[in-house]
Structure formats: C-alpha cells, structure tokens
Amino acid sequence: MMKNIKVKREKTLRRAHRVRVQIRGTEVKPRLSVKRSLRHVYVQVINDEKGYTLCAASDKEIETKGKKPVEIAKEIGQLIAKKAKEVGITTVIFDRGSYRYHGSVKAVAEGAREEGLIL
C-alpha cells in the first residue's frame, strides 16, 4: 500500500517537473497557472521574468451552489480571461502543473478559450 502511494507521488512530481521545465512566462506571453484542491480551483496569470502575478481568479469569486465542479472550472476560465483582457493580455502559455489535462483543468482552458484568450 505504501509503495503505491510513493510511486504515485513520484509520478506526480515527475510530471510537474516535465511540464514546468518547458514553460516560462514572459511579459508578452505570461503563464496561466492552474492550482486545484479538493474543494477549490485557483488560476493566475504570472510573469516569470519579473516574478509577479498579473491577475488571479478562483471559485471563491463566483456562485458555486448547485453546480458541478467542471461547470465551476469553466466559469473560472471565463473569469480569468476577462481579467486578463482588462490588463491587456490576449495570449498566454497554459501551465497545468502536475495535473492531467482532463476534468477541471481542461474546463478552465476551454472557458478561457471561449472568452477569446489564446492558449
């Protein structure tokens, strides 16, 4: 049992490292980072050159009652796209972190694309 947990954790860390090495946000094309917990989804647009967050969104900012997690994630994607446009960002690099591209992570990307953000 313990070995399975260790193997799963190692795979997660390897996946996160593999993704993060290839992605670097700039001022022209910042990084759209997704953080997912058991209850919440957090998204932020980050300029790695200067090391600061340009805009951020989470499910704490929207009404979530009675909605499925994927629907909530899609709304967060739309919200972050609107905030990014207000700051003057139209193109970003999608950073899924250690998460696989499905479910809530995929819904965030689709919601951002629907609002016109280029990933």
C-alpha distances in whole Angstrom, upper triangle without the diagonal:
4,5,5,7,9,10,11,13,15,16,17,19,20,22,23,25,26,28,29,31,33,34,37,39,42,45,46,43,40,37,35,32,29,27,25,23,22,26,28,29,31,33,35,38,38,40,39,42,43,40,40,39,42,41,38,37,34,34,35,39,39,39,35,36,36,34,31,29,30,34,33,32,35,37,36,36,40,41,39,42,45,44,44,47,49,48,49,46,46,43,40,37,34,31,28,26,22,22,23,26,26,26,28,28,30,32,33,34,36,38,39,40,42,44,45,43,42,39
4,5,5,6,9,10,11,12,14,16,17,18,20,21,23,24,26,27,29,31,32,35,37,40,43,44,41,39,35,34,30,28,26,24,22,21,25,27,28,30,32,34,36,36,38,36,40,41,37,38,37,40,39,36,36,33,33,34,38,38,39,35,36,36,35,32,29,31,34,33,32,35,37,35,36,40,40,38,41,44,43,43,46,47,46,48,45,45,42,39,36,33,30,27,24,21,21,23,26,26,27,28,28,30,32,33,34,36,38,38,40,42,44,45,42,42,38
4,5,5,6,9,10,11,12,14,15,16,18,20,21,22,24,26,27,29,31,33,36,39,42,44,40,38,34,33,30,28,26,24,23,23,27,28,29,30,32,34,36,36,38,36,39,40,37,38,37,40,40,37,36,34,34,36,39,40,40,37,38,38,36,33,30,31,35,34,32,35,38,36,36,40,40,39,41,44,43,42,46,48,46,47,44,44,41,38,35,32,29,26,23,20,21,22,25,26,27,28,27,29,32,32,33,36,37,38,39,42,43,44,41,41,37
4,5,5,6,9,10,11,12,14,15,17,18,20,21,23,24,26,28,29,32,34,38,41,42,38,36,32,31,28,26,24,22,21,20,24,26,26,28,30,32,34,34,36,34,38,39,36,37,36,39,38,35,34,32,32,34,37,37,37,34,35,35,33,30,27,28,32,31,29,32,35,33,33,37,38,36,38,41,41,40,43,45,44,45,42,42,39,36,32,29,26,23,21,18,18,19,22,22,23,25,24,26,29,29,30,32,34,35,36,39,40,41,39,38,34
4,5,5,6,9,10,11,12,14,15,17,18,20,21,23,24,27,27,30,32,36,38,40,36,34,30,29,25,23,21,19,18,18,21,23,23,25,27,29,31,31,34,32,35,36,33,34,33,36,35,32,31,29,29,30,34,34,35,32,33,33,31,28,25,26,30,29,27,30,33,31,31,35,35,34,36,39,38,38,41,43,42,43,40,40,37,34,31,28,24,22,19,16,16,17,21,21,22,23,22,25,27,28,29,31,33,33,35,37,38,39,37,37,33
4,5,5,6,9,10,11,12,14,15,16,18,20,21,22,25,26,28,31,34,37,39,36,33,29,29,25,24,21,20,19,20,24,25,25,26,27,29,31,31,33,31,34,35,32,33,32,35,35,32,32,30,30,32,35,36,37,34,35,36,34,31,27,28,32,31,29,32,34,32,32,36,36,34,36,40,39,38,41,43,42,43,40,40,37,33,30,27,24,21,19,15,17,18,22,23,24,24,24,26,29,29,30,32,34,34,36,38,39,40,37,37,33
4,5,5,6,9,10,10,12,14,15,16,18,20,21,23,25,28,30,34,37,38,34,32,29,28,25,23,21,21,20,21,24,25,25,26,27,29,31,30,33,30,33,35,32,33,33,35,35,32,32,30,31,33,36,36,37,34,36,36,33,30,27,27,31,31,28,31,34,32,31,35,36,34,36,39,38,37,41,43,41,42,39,39,36,32,29,26,23,20,18,14,16,16,20,21,22,24,23,25,27,28,28,31,33,33,34,37,38,39,36,35,31
4,5,5,6,9,10,11,12,14,15,17,18,20,22,23,26,28,32,35,36,32,30,26,25,22,20,18,17,17,17,21,22,21,23,24,26,28,28,30,29,32,33,30,31,30,33,32,29,29,27,27,29,32,32,33,30,32,32,30,26,23,24,27,27,25,27,30,28,28,32,32,31,32,36,35,34,38,39,38,39,36,36,33,30,26,23,20,17,15,11,12,13,17,18,19,20,19,21,24,24,25,27,29,30,31,33,35,36,33,32,29
4,5,5,6,9,10,11,12,14,16,16,18,21,21,24,26,30,33,34,31,28,24,24,20,19,16,16,15,16,20,21,20,21,23,24,26,26,28,26,29,31,27,28,28,30,30,27,27,25,26,28,31,31,33,30,32,32,30,27,24,24,28,27,24,27,29,27,27,31,31,29,31,35,34,33,36,38,36,38,34,35,32,28,25,22,19,16,14,10,12,14,17,19,20,20,19,21,24,24,25,27,29,29,31,33,34,35,32,32,28
4,5,5,6,9,10,11,12,14,15,16,19,20,23,25,29,32,33,30,28,24,24,21,20,18,18,18,20,23,24,23,23,24,25,27,26,28,26,29,30,27,29,28,31,31,29,29,28,29,31,33,34,35,33,35,35,33,30,26,26,30,29,26,29,32,29,29,32,33,31,33,36,35,34,37,39,37,38,35,35,32,28,25,23,19,17,14,11,13,14,18,20,22,22,20,23,26,25,26,28,30,30,31,34,35,36,33,32,28
4,5,5,6,9,10,10,12,14,15,17,19,22,24,28,31,32,28,26,23,22,20,18,17,17,18,19,23,23,22,22,23,24,26,25,27,25,28,30,27,29,28,30,30,28,28,26,27,30,32,33,34,31,34,34,31,28,24,24,28,27,24,27,29,27,27,30,31,29,31,34,33,32,35,37,36,36,33,33,30,26,23,20,17,15,12,9,11,11,15,17,19,20,18,20,23,23,23,26,28,28,29,31,33,33,30,29,25
4,5,5,6,9,10,11,12,14,16,17,20,22,25,28,29,26,24,20,19,16,15,14,13,14,16,19,19,18,19,19,21,22,22,24,22,26,27,24,25,24,27,26,24,24,23,24,26,28,29,31,28,30,31,28,25,22,21,25,24,21,24,26,24,23,27,28,26,27,31,30,29,32,34,33,33,30,30,27,24,20,18,14,12,9,6,8,9,13,15,17,17,15,17,20,20,20,23,25,25,26,29,30,31,28,27,23
4,5,5,6,9,10,10,12,15,16,18,20,24,27,28,25,23,19,19,16,15,14,15,16,18,21,21,19,19,20,21,22,21,23,20,24,25,22,24,23,26,26,24,25,24,25,27,29,31,32,30,33,33,31,28,24,24,27,26,23,26,28,25,25,28,29,26,28,31,30,29,32,34,32,33,30,30,27,23,20,18,14,13,9,7,10,12,15,18,20,19,17,20,23,22,22,25,27,26,28,30,31,32,28,27,24
4,5,5,6,9,10,11,13,15,17,20,24,27,28,25,23,20,20,17,17,17,18,19,21,24,24,22,22,22,22,23,22,23,21,24,26,23,25,25,27,28,26,27,26,28,30,32,33,35,32,35,35,33,30,26,25,29,28,25,27,29,27,26,30,30,28,29,32,31,30,33,35,33,34,30,30,27,23,20,18,15,13,10,8,11,12,15,18,20,21,18,20,23,23,22,25,27,27,28,31,32,32,28,27,23
4,5,5,6,9,10,11,13,16,18,22,25,26,23,21,17,17,15,14,14,15,17,19,22,21,19,19,19,20,21,20,22,20,23,25,23,24,23,25,25,24,24,24,25,28,29,30,32,30,32,33,30,27,23,22,26,25,22,23,26,24,22,26,27,25,26,29,29,27,30,32,31,31,27,27,24,20,17,15,12,10,8,5,8,9,12,14,17,17,15,16,20,19,18,21,24,23,24,27,28,28,25,24,20
4,6,5,6,9,10,11,13,16,19,23,24,20,18,15,15,12,12,12,13,15,18,21,19,17,17,16,17,18,17,19,17,20,22,19,20,20,22,22,21,21,21,23,25,27,28,30,28,31,32,29,26,22,22,25,24,20,22,25,22,21,24,25,22,24,27,26,24,28,30,28,28,25,25,22,18,15,13,9,8,5,4,8,10,12,15,17,17,14,16,19,18,17,21,23,22,23,26,27,27,23,22,19
4,5,5,6,9,10,12,15,19,22,23,20,18,15,16,14,15,15,17,19,22,24,23,20,20,19,19,19,17,19,16,19,21,19,20,21,23,24,23,24,24,26,28,30,31,33,32,35,35,32,30,26,25,28,27,24,26,28,25,24,27,28,24,26,29,28,26,29,31,29,29,26,26,23,19,16,15,11,11,8,8,11,13,15,18,21,20,17,19,22,21,20,24,25,24,25,29,29,29,25,24,20
4,6,6,7,9,12,15,19,22,23,20,18,15,16,15,16,16,18,21,23,26,24,22,21,20,20,20,19,19,17,20,22,20,22,22,24,25,24,25,25,27,30,31,32,34,33,36,36,33,30,27,25,28,28,24,25,28,25,24,27,28,25,26,29,28,26,29,31,29,29,26,25,22,19,15,14,11,11,9,9,12,12,14,17,20,20,17,18,22,21,19,23,25,23,24,27,28,28,24,22,19
4,6,6,7,10,13,16,20,20,17,15,12,13,11,12,14,16,19,22,24,22,19,18,16,17,16,15,17,15,18,20,18,20,19,21,21,21,22,22,24,27,28,29,31,30,33,33,30,27,24,22,25,24,21,22,24,22,20,23,24,21,22,25,25,22,25,28,26,26,22,22,18,15,11,10,7,8,6,7,10,11,12,15,18,18,14,15,19,17,16,19,21,20,20,24,25,24,21,19,15
4,5,5,8,10,14,17,18,15,13,10,12,10,12,13,16,19,22,24,22,19,17,16,15,15,13,14,12,14,17,15,17,17,19,20,19,21,21,24,26,27,29,31,30,33,34,31,29,25,24,26,25,22,23,25,22,20,24,24,21,22,25,24,21,24,26,24,24,21,21,18,15,11,10,7,9,7,9,12,13,14,18,20,19,16,17,20,18,17,21,22,20,21,25,25,24,21,19,16
4,6,8,11,14,18,19,16,15,13,15,14,16,17,20,23,26,28,26,23,21,19,18,17,15,15,12,15,18,16,18,19,21,22,22,24,25,28,30,31,32,35,34,37,38,35,32,29,27,30,29,25,26,28,26,24,27,27,24,24,28,26,24,27,29,26,26,23,23,20,16,13,13,11,12,10,12,15,16,17,21,23,23,19,20,23,22,20,23,25,23,24,27,28,27,23,21,18
4,7,10,13,17,17,14,13,11,14,13,16,18,20,24,27,28,26,23,21,19,18,17,15,15,13,15,18,17,19,19,21,22,22,24,25,28,30,31,32,35,33,37,38,34,32,28,27,29,28,24,25,27,25,22,25,26,23,23,26,25,22,25,27,25,24,21,21,17,14,10,11,10,12,11,13,15,16,16,20,22,22,18,19,22,20,18,21,23,21,21,25,26,24,20,18,15
4,7,10,13,14,11,10,8,10,10,13,16,19,22,25,26,24,20,18,16,15,13,11,11,10,12,15,14,16,16,17,18,18,20,22,25,27,27,29,32,31,34,35,32,30,26,25,27,26,22,23,24,22,19,22,23,19,19,23,22,19,21,24,21,21,17,17,14,11,7,8,7,10,10,13,15,16,15,19,21,20,17,17,20,18,16,19,21,18,19,23,23,21,17,15,12
4,7,10,11,9,8,7,10,11,14,17,20,23,27,28,25,21,19,16,14,12,9,8,6,8,11,11,13,13,15,17,18,20,22,25,27,27,29,32,32,35,37,33,32,28,27,28,27,23,24,25,22,20,23,23,19,19,22,21,17,20,22,19,19,16,16,13,10,8,10,9,13,12,15,17,19,19,22,24,22,19,20,22,19,18,21,22,19,20,24,23,21,18,16,14
4,7,8,6,4,4,8,10,14,16,20,23,27,27,24,20,17,14,12,9,7,5,5,7,10,9,10,11,11,13,15,18,20,23,25,25,27,30,30,34,35,32,31,27,26,27,25,22,22,23,20,18,20,20,16,16,19,17,14,16,18,15,15,12,13,11,8,7,9,9,13,13,17,18,20,19,22,24,22,18,20,21,18,16,20,20,17,18,21,20,19,15,14,12
4,5,5,5,7,11,13,17,20,23,26,30,30,27,23,20,17,14,10,8,5,6,6,8,10,11,12,11,14,16,19,22,26,27,26,28,32,32,36,38,34,33,30,29,30,28,25,25,25,22,20,22,21,17,17,19,18,14,16,18,14,14,11,13,11,9,9,12,13,17,17,21,22,24,23,26,27,25,22,23,24,21,19,22,22,19,19,23,21,19,16,15,14
4,6,6,9,12,15,18,21,25,28,31,31,27,24,21,17,14,10,9,6,8,7,8,10,10,11,10,13,16,19,22,26,27,26,28,31,32,36,38,35,34,31,30,30,28,25,25,25,22,20,21,20,17,16,18,16,12,14,15,12,11,9,11,10,10,11,14,15,19,20,24,25,26,25,28,29,26,23,24,25,22,20,23,22,19,20,23,21,19,15,15,15
4,6,10,13,16,19,22,26,29,32,32,29,25,22,18,15,12,11,9,11,10,12,14,14,14,12,14,17,20,23,27,28,27,28,32,33,36,38,35,34,31,29,29,28,25,24,25,22,20,20,20,17,15,17,16,12,13,15,12,10,8,9,8,8,10,14,16,19,21,24,25,26,24,27,28,26,23,23,24,21,19,21,21,17,18,21,19,16,13,12,13
4,7,9,13,16,19,22,26,29,29,26,22,19,16,13,10,9,8,10,11,13,13,13,13,11,13,16,18,21,24,26,25,26,30,30,34,35,32,31,28,26,27,25,22,22,22,20,17,18,18,15,14,16,15,11,13,15,13,11,8,8,6,5,7,10,12,16,17,21,21,22,21,23,25,23,20,20,21,18,16,18,18,15,15,18,17,15,11,10,10
4,7,9,13,16,19,23,26,26,23,19,16,13,10,6,6,5,7,9,11,11,10,9,9,11,12,15,18,21,23,22,24,27,28,31,33,30,29,26,24,25,23,20,20,20,18,15,17,17,13,13,15,13,10,12,14,12,11,8,10,8,5,6,9,10,14,15,19,19,21,19,22,23,21,18,19,19,16,15,18,18,14,15,18,17,15,12,11,10
4,6,10,13,16,19,23,23,20,16,14,10,8,5,5,7,8,11,12,11,11,9,10,11,11,14,16,19,21,21,22,26,26,29,31,28,26,23,22,23,21,18,18,19,16,14,16,16,12,12,15,14,11,14,16,14,14,11,12,9,6,5,6,6,10,11,15,15,17,16,19,20,18,14,16,17,14,12,16,16,13,14,18,17,16,12,12,10
4,7,10,13,17,20,20,17,13,10,7,6,5,6,9,11,14,15,13,12,10,10,10,9,11,13,16,18,18,19,22,22,26,27,24,22,19,18,19,17,14,14,15,12,10,13,13,9,10,13,12,10,13,15,14,14,11,11,10,6,6,5,6,8,10,14,14,15,14,16,17,14,11,13,13,10,9,13,13,10,12,15,14,14,10,11,9
4,7,10,13,17,17,14,11,8,6,5,6,7,11,11,15,16,13,12,10,11,11,9,11,12,15,17,17,19,22,21,25,26,23,21,18,17,18,17,13,15,16,12,11,14,14,11,13,16,14,13,16,18,16,18,14,15,13,10,8,6,5,6,7,11,11,13,13,15,16,13,10,12,13,10,10,14,14,12,15,18,17,17,14,14,12
4,7,10,13,14,11,7,6,5,7,9,11,14,15,19,19,16,15,13,14,13,10,10,10,12,15,16,17,19,18,21,23,20,18,14,14,15,14,10,12,14,10,10,13,13,11,13,16,15,14,18,20,19,20,17,17,16,12,11,8,6,6,7,10,9,11,11,12,12,10,7,10,11,8,9,13,13,12,15,17,17,18,15,16,13
4,7,10,11,8,6,5,6,9,12,13,16,17,20,21,17,16,14,16,14,11,11,9,11,13,15,17,19,17,20,22,19,18,14,14,16,14,11,14,15,12,12,16,15,13,16,19,17,17,21,22,21,23,20,21,19,16,15,12,9,8,8,9,9,12,13,14,13,10,9,12,13,11,13,16,16,15,18,20,20,21,19,19,17
4,7,8,6,5,6,9,12,15,16,20,20,24,24,21,20,17,19,17,14,12,10,10,13,15,16,17,15,18,19,17,15,11,12,14,12,10,13,14,12,13,16,16,15,18,20,19,20,23,24,24,26,23,23,22,19,18,14,12,10,10,10,8,11,12,12,11,8,8,12,12,11,13,16,16,16,19,21,21,23,20,21,19
4,5,5,6,8,12,14,18,19,23,23,27,27,23,22,20,22,19,16,14,11,11,13,16,16,18,15,17,19,17,15,11,13,16,13,12,16,17,14,16,19,18,18,21,23,22,23,26,27,27,29,26,27,26,23,21,18,16,13,13,12,11,14,15,15,13,11,11,15,15,14,17,19,19,20,22,24,24,26,24,25,23
4,6,8,11,15,18,21,23,27,27,30,30,27,26,23,25,22,19,17,13,12,14,17,17,17,14,16,17,15,13,10,13,15,13,13,16,17,16,18,21,20,20,23,25,24,25,29,30,30,32,29,30,29,26,24,21,19,16,16,15,13,15,16,15,13,11,13,16,16,16,19,20,20,21,24,25,26,28,26,28,25
4,7,10,14,17,21,23,26,27,31,30,27,25,22,24,21,17,15,11,9,10,14,14,14,11,12,14,13,11,9,12,14,11,11,15,15,14,16,19,18,18,22,23,22,24,27,28,28,30,28,29,28,25,25,21,20,17,17,17,15,17,18,17,14,11,14,17,15,15,19,20,19,20,24,24,24,27,25,27,25
4,7,10,13,17,19,23,24,28,27,24,22,19,20,17,13,11,7,6,8,11,11,12,10,13,15,13,12,9,11,12,9,9,13,13,11,13,16,15,15,18,20,19,20,23,24,24,26,24,25,25,22,22,19,17,15,16,16,14,17,17,16,13,10,12,15,14,12,16,18,16,17,21,21,21,24,22,24,22
4,7,10,14,16,20,21,25,24,21,19,16,17,15,11,9,6,6,9,11,11,13,11,15,16,14,12,9,10,11,9,7,10,11,8,10,13,12,12,15,17,16,17,20,21,21,23,21,22,21,18,18,15,14,12,13,14,12,14,14,14,12,8,9,12,11,9,12,14,13,14,17,18,18,20,18,20,18
4,7,11,13,16,18,21,21,18,16,13,14,11,8,6,4,7,9,10,12,15,14,17,19,17,16,13,13,14,11,9,12,12,8,10,13,11,10,13,15,14,15,18,19,18,20,18,19,19,16,16,13,12,11,12,14,13,16,15,16,14,11,10,13,13,10,13,15,14,13,17,18,18,20,17,19,17
4,7,10,13,15,19,18,16,14,10,11,9,6,5,6,9,11,12,13,16,16,20,21,18,18,14,14,15,12,10,11,11,8,8,11,10,7,10,13,11,11,15,16,15,17,15,16,15,12,13,10,10,10,11,14,13,15,15,16,15,11,10,12,12,8,10,13,12,11,14,16,15,16,14,15,14
4,6,10,12,15,15,12,10,7,8,6,4,6,9,12,14,13,15,19,19,23,25,22,21,18,18,18,16,13,14,14,10,10,12,11,7,10,12,10,9,13,14,13,15,12,14,14,11,11,10,10,11,12,16,15,18,17,18,18,15,13,15,15,11,12,15,14,12,15,17,16,17,13,15,14
4,7,10,13,12,11,9,6,6,5,6,9,12,15,17,16,18,22,22,26,28,25,24,21,20,21,18,16,16,16,13,11,13,12,8,10,12,9,8,11,12,10,12,9,11,10,8,9,9,10,12,13,17,17,19,18,20,20,17,15,16,16,13,13,16,15,12,14,17,15,15,12,13,12
4,6,9,9,7,6,4,6,8,9,12,15,18,19,19,21,25,25,29,31,28,27,24,23,24,22,19,20,20,16,15,17,16,12,13,15,13,11,14,15,12,13,11,13,12,9,10,11,10,13,13,17,18,20,20,22,23,20,17,19,19,16,16,19,18,15,18,20,19,18,15,15,14
4,6,6,6,6,6,7,10,12,16,18,22,23,22,25,28,29,33,35,32,31,28,27,27,25,22,23,23,20,18,20,19,15,15,17,15,12,15,16,12,13,11,14,12,10,11,13,12,16,16,19,21,23,22,25,26,23,20,22,23,19,18,22,21,18,20,23,21,20,16,16,15
4,6,5,7,9,10,13,15,18,20,24,25,25,27,31,31,34,36,33,32,29,28,29,27,24,25,25,22,20,22,21,18,19,21,18,16,19,20,16,17,15,17,15,12,11,13,12,15,15,18,20,22,22,25,26,24,21,23,24,21,20,23,23,20,22,25,24,23,19,18,17
4,6,8,11,12,15,17,21,24,27,28,28,30,34,34,38,40,37,36,33,32,33,30,27,28,28,25,23,25,24,20,21,23,20,17,20,21,17,17,15,18,16,14,14,16,16,19,18,22,24,26,26,29,30,28,24,26,27,24,23,26,26,23,24,27,26,24,21,20,19
4,6,9,10,14,16,20,23,26,27,26,29,33,33,37,39,37,36,33,32,33,30,28,28,28,25,24,25,24,20,21,22,19,17,19,20,16,17,16,19,17,16,16,18,17,21,20,23,25,28,27,30,31,29,26,27,28,25,24,27,27,24,25,28,26,25,22,22,21
4,7,10,13,14,18,20,24,24,24,27,31,31,34,37,34,33,30,30,31,28,25,26,26,23,22,24,22,19,20,22,19,17,20,20,16,18,16,19,18,15,15,17,15,18,17,20,22,25,25,28,29,26,23,25,26,23,22,26,25,22,25,28,26,25,21,22,20
4,6,9,11,15,17,21,21,21,24,27,28,32,34,32,31,28,28,28,26,23,24,24,20,20,21,19,16,18,19,15,14,17,17,14,16,14,18,17,15,15,16,15,18,18,21,22,25,25,27,28,25,22,24,25,21,21,24,23,20,23,26,23,23,20,21,20
4,6,7,11,14,17,18,17,20,24,24,28,31,28,28,25,24,25,22,20,21,20,16,16,18,16,12,14,15,12,11,14,14,11,14,12,16,15,13,14,14,14,16,16,20,21,23,23,25,25,21,19,22,22,18,18,21,20,17,20,22,20,20,17,18,17
4,7,11,14,18,18,17,20,23,24,28,30,28,28,25,24,24,22,20,20,19,16,15,16,14,11,12,13,9,8,11,10,8,10,9,13,13,12,14,15,15,18,18,22,22,25,23,25,25,22,20,22,21,17,18,20,19,16,18,20,18,18,15,16,16
4,7,11,14,15,13,16,19,21,24,27,24,25,22,21,21,18,16,17,16,12,12,13,10,7,10,10,7,6,10,9,8,11,10,13,14,12,14,14,15,17,18,21,21,23,22,23,23,19,18,20,19,15,16,18,16,13,17,18,16,16,14,16,16
4,7,11,11,10,13,17,17,21,24,21,21,18,18,18,15,13,15,13,10,10,12,9,7,10,11,8,9,12,12,11,14,13,15,15,13,15,14,14,15,16,19,19,21,20,21,20,17,15,18,16,13,14,17,15,13,16,18,16,17,14,17,16
4,7,8,7,9,13,14,17,20,17,18,15,15,15,12,10,12,10,7,8,10,7,6,9,10,8,10,13,13,13,16,15,16,17,15,16,15,15,15,17,19,18,20,19,19,18,14,14,16,14,11,13,15,13,12,15,16,14,17,15,17,17
4,5,6,8,11,11,14,17,15,15,12,13,13,9,9,11,10,6,9,11,9,9,12,13,12,14,17,17,17,20,18,19,20,18,18,16,16,15,16,18,17,19,18,18,16,12,13,15,13,11,14,16,13,13,17,18,16,19,17,20,19
4,5,5,8,7,11,13,11,12,10,11,11,7,7,10,8,6,10,11,10,11,14,15,14,16,19,19,20,22,21,22,22,20,21,18,18,17,18,20,18,20,19,18,15,12,13,15,13,11,15,16,13,14,18,18,17,20,19,22,21
4,6,8,8,11,14,13,14,13,15,14,10,11,14,11,10,13,14,12,13,16,16,15,18,20,20,21,24,23,24,25,23,24,21,21,20,21,22,21,23,22,21,19,15,17,19,17,15,18,19,17,17,21,21,20,23,22,24,24
4,7,9,12,15,14,16,14,16,14,11,12,13,10,9,12,12,9,11,14,13,12,15,18,17,18,21,21,22,23,22,23,21,21,21,22,24,22,24,23,23,20,16,18,20,17,15,18,19,16,16,20,19,17,20,20,23,23
4,6,9,12,11,13,12,14,11,8,10,11,8,8,12,11,9,12,14,14,14,17,18,18,20,22,22,22,24,23,24,22,22,21,23,25,23,24,23,22,19,15,17,19,15,14,17,17,14,15,19,18,16,20,20,23,23
4,6,9,9,11,12,14,11,8,12,13,10,11,14,14,12,15,18,17,17,20,22,22,24,26,25,26,27,26,27,25,25,24,26,27,24,26,24,23,19,16,19,20,17,16,19,19,16,18,21,20,19,22,22,26,26
4,6,6,8,8,11,9,6,10,12,10,11,14,14,13,16,18,18,19,22,23,24,25,28,26,27,27,26,27,24,24,22,24,25,22,23,22,20,16,14,17,18,15,15,18,18,16,18,21,20,20,23,23,26,25
4,6,9,10,13,11,9,13,15,13,14,18,18,17,20,22,22,23,25,27,27,29,31,30,30,31,30,30,27,27,25,27,27,25,26,25,22,19,16,20,21,18,18,22,21,19,21,24,23,23,26,26,29,29
4,7,10,12,10,10,14,15,14,16,18,19,19,21,23,23,25,27,29,29,31,33,32,31,32,31,31,28,28,26,28,28,25,25,24,21,18,16,20,20,17,18,22,21,19,22,24,22,23,27,27,30,29
4,7,8,6,7,10,11,10,13,15,15,16,19,20,21,22,24,26,27,29,30,29,28,29,27,28,25,25,23,25,25,22,22,21,18,14,13,16,17,13,15,18,17,15,18,21,19,20,23,24,26,25
4,6,5,6,9,10,11,13,15,16,17,19,20,22,23,25,26,28,29,31,29,28,28,26,26,23,23,20,22,22,19,19,18,15,11,10,14,14,11,13,16,16,14,18,20,19,20,23,23,25,24
4,5,5,6,9,10,11,12,14,15,16,18,20,21,22,24,26,27,29,26,26,25,23,23,20,19,17,19,19,15,16,15,12,8,7,10,12,9,11,14,14,13,16,18,18,19,22,21,23,22
4,5,5,6,9,10,11,13,14,15,17,19,20,21,23,25,26,27,25,23,23,21,21,17,18,15,18,18,14,14,13,10,6,5,8,9,6,8,11,11,10,13,15,15,16,19,19,20,19
4,5,5,6,9,10,11,12,14,16,17,19,20,21,23,25,26,24,23,23,22,22,19,20,18,20,21,18,18,16,13,10,8,11,11,7,9,12,11,9,13,15,13,15,18,18,20,19
4,5,5,6,9,10,10,12,14,15,17,18,20,21,23,24,23,22,22,21,21,18,19,17,19,20,17,18,16,14,11,8,11,12,8,9,12,12,10,12,15,14,15,18,18,20,19
4,5,5,6,9,10,11,12,14,15,16,18,20,21,22,20,20,19,18,18,15,15,13,16,17,14,15,13,11,9,5,7,8,6,5,9,9,8,10,13,13,14,16,15,17,16
4,5,5,6,9,10,11,13,14,15,17,19,20,21,19,18,18,17,17,15,16,15,18,19,16,16,14,12,10,7,9,8,5,5,8,7,5,8,10,9,10,13,13,15,15
4,5,5,6,9,10,11,12,14,15,17,19,20,18,18,19,18,19,16,18,17,20,22,19,19,17,16,13,10,12,12,8,7,10,10,6,9,11,10,10,13,14,16,16
4,5,5,6,8,10,10,12,14,15,17,18,16,16,17,15,17,14,15,14,17,19,17,18,16,15,13,10,10,12,9,6,9,10,7,8,12,12,11,14,13,16,15
4,5,5,6,9,10,10,12,14,16,16,14,13,14,12,14,11,13,13,16,18,16,17,14,14,13,10,9,10,7,4,6,7,4,4,8,9,8,11,9,12,11
4,6,5,6,9,10,11,13,15,15,14,13,14,14,16,14,16,16,19,22,20,20,17,17,16,13,13,12,10,8,9,8,5,5,8,7,6,9,9,12,13
4,5,5,6,9,10,11,13,14,13,14,15,15,17,15,17,17,20,23,21,22,19,19,18,14,14,15,12,10,11,12,8,8,11,11,8,11,11,14,15
4,5,5,6,9,10,11,12,11,11,12,11,13,12,14,15,17,20,19,20,18,19,18,14,13,14,12,9,10,12,9,7,10,11,9,11,9,12,12
4,5,5,6,9,10,10,9,8,10,10,13,12,15,16,19,22,20,21,18,19,19,16,15,14,13,10,10,11,8,5,8,9,6,7,6,9,10
4,5,5,6,9,10,9,10,12,13,16,16,18,19,22,25,24,25,22,22,21,19,18,18,16,13,13,14,10,8,11,10,7,9,8,12,14
4,5,5,7,9,9,10,13,13,16,16,17,19,21,24,23,25,23,23,23,19,18,19,17,14,14,16,13,10,13,14,10,12,10,14,15
4,5,5,6,5,7,9,9,13,13,15,18,20,23,22,24,22,23,23,20,18,18,17,14,13,15,13,10,12,13,10,10,8,11,12
4,5,5,5,6,9,11,15,16,18,20,23,26,25,26,24,25,25,22,20,20,19,16,15,16,14,11,12,13,9,9,8,11,13
4,5,7,10,13,14,18,19,21,23,25,28,28,29,27,28,27,24,23,23,21,18,18,19,16,14,16,16,12,12,12,15,17
4,6,9,12,13,16,17,19,22,24,27,27,28,26,28,28,25,23,23,22,19,19,20,18,15,17,18,14,14,12,15,16
4,7,9,11,15,17,19,22,24,28,28,29,26,28,28,25,23,24,23,19,18,20,18,15,16,17,14,12,11,13,15
4,6,8,11,13,16,19,21,25,24,25,23,25,25,23,20,20,20,17,15,17,16,12,13,15,12,11,8,9,11
4,7,11,13,16,18,21,25,24,24,22,23,24,22,19,19,18,16,14,15,14,10,10,12,10,8,5,6,9
4,7,10,13,16,18,22,21,22,19,21,22,21,18,17,18,15,12,14,14,10,10,13,12,9,6,5,6
4,6,9,12,15,18,18,19,16,19,20,18,15,15,16,13,11,13,14,10,10,14,13,11,7,6,5
4,6,10,12,15,15,16,14,17,19,17,14,14,16,13,10,14,15,12,12,16,16,14,10,8,6
4,6,9,12,12,12,10,13,15,14,10,10,12,10,8,11,12,10,11,15,15,14,11,9,6
4,5,9,9,11,10,13,15,13,10,11,13,11,10,14,15,13,14,18,18,18,14,13,10
4,6,6,7,7,10,12,10,7,9,12,10,9,13,14,13,15,18,19,19,16,15,12
4,6,8,10,12,14,13,10,12,15,13,13,17,18,17,19,22,22,22,19,18,15
4,7,9,12,14,13,11,13,16,15,15,18,20,20,21,24,25,25,22,21,18
4,6,8,10,10,7,10,13,12,13,16,17,17,19,21,23,23,21,20,17
4,6,8,10,7,9,12,13,12,14,17,17,18,21,22,23,21,20,16
4,7,8,6,5,9,10,9,11,14,14,15,17,19,20,18,17,13
4,6,6,5,8,10,10,11,13,15,15,17,19,20,19,18,16
4,6,5,6,9,10,11,12,14,16,16,19,20,19,20,17
4,5,5,6,9,10,10,12,14,15,17,19,17,18,16
4,5,5,7,9,10,11,13,15,16,17,15,16,13
4,5,5,6,9,10,11,12,15,16,14,14,12
4,5,5,6,9,10,10,13,14,14,15,13
4,6,5,6,9,10,11,13,11,13,11
4,5,5,6,9,10,11,9,10,8
4,5,5,6,9,10,10,10,9
4,5,5,7,9,9,11,11
4,5,5,7,5,8,8
4,5,5,5,6,7
4,5,7,9,11
4,6,9,11
4,6,9
4,6
4
